[in-house]
């Protein structure tokens, strides 16, 4: 594994090793605090980011490394017309590993072809966000103790949500997963996901219009935002939006060990009153993102705590 561009670049065995390493980092972070000493991470973010950029930077700092980079395109030479490929080739002479976010789909893949150091796709348009998928898998692994034999409800914008698409693909490789798709008809799962994942692998799934009708069945509820701009008219949005807002009433019939996830940022699709419910995992999920990125950075750089000691 030299680069990480697509979550499907990873085998199940590689994912399991990353999760095991993240578990160990969580259990005893002190033994990893110098493993990337003298190593540098470049964060090349051609569009704004909060959680992803800061979690990458926190991950490298906690490994004893250092960081450099920029947080928006207008603070880089791309504002002068420099190509992404040239920017990355230059920066590869200053750093040991790169985390790159770009609004254009395929940009990190194109950049990875011209450099000798590892590059991590930190999000390319609506295409891939592999470290969010790894974060989601670590969250499920930590909260449920397994990645198989789960009933997973995906709720909200299933048509355009890249995090939903990537997680479906990743979980489809584990046994005993049943998917329930909860969305308005305007935002149902794209047909290519149905064909390429569910039909091709003969995986059970259902489509429903309200979360209440399936809440008692769910082990995981993965929430996403229903965006006003996805609807053709305001009336349809107003009519449907409250059906996809999670509040205390909708959780009455839920399992006691339900895991409520959200890739964040949240707007209003989860009531703040749910935050104190022990089943609300989304802030823990954000923290898990730092640990899985620490594991990924170590793996791509080929360093280990044992070697350092």
Secondary structure, DSSP 8 states (H G I E B T S, - for coil): ---B-SGGGS-HHHHHHHHHHHHHHHH-GGGGTTTTTT-EEEEEESS--SHHHHHHHHHHHHTT-EEEEESSGGGSGGGGT--HHHHHHHHTTT-SEEEEEESSTTHHHHHHTT-SSEEEEEEETTTB-HHHHHHHHHHHHHHHS-SSSEEEEEES-TTT-HHHHHHHHHHTTSTTEEEEEE--GGG---HHHIIIIIIHHT--EEEES-STTTGGG-SEEEE----GGGSSSHHHHHHHGGGG-B-TGGGTTS-TT-EEEE-S--SSSB-GGGTTSTTB-HHHHHHHHHHHHHHHHHHHHT--HHHH-
